[in-house]
Amino acid sequence: MTHHLVAPGFQEGGPYVVALVQLDEQADLRLPTNIVECKTEDVRVGMRVAPVFEKVTDEVTLLKFRPA
């Protein structure tokens, strides 16, 4: 969990849950992302997640994950 911006262009605020998500379809691939729609204290290693797409601008859409 972080309260600081991890990359330029993100809104200030937080806390943000910064995570590495491992896909069932490709176990050797881990995606850096945020876990959203979940209290920070409820996030656990190994929890099942589902993709969520957040439109930031007309040109940028971010892939994030929420609890499945």
Order of alpha helices (4+ residues) and beta strands (2+ residues): beta-beta-beta-beta
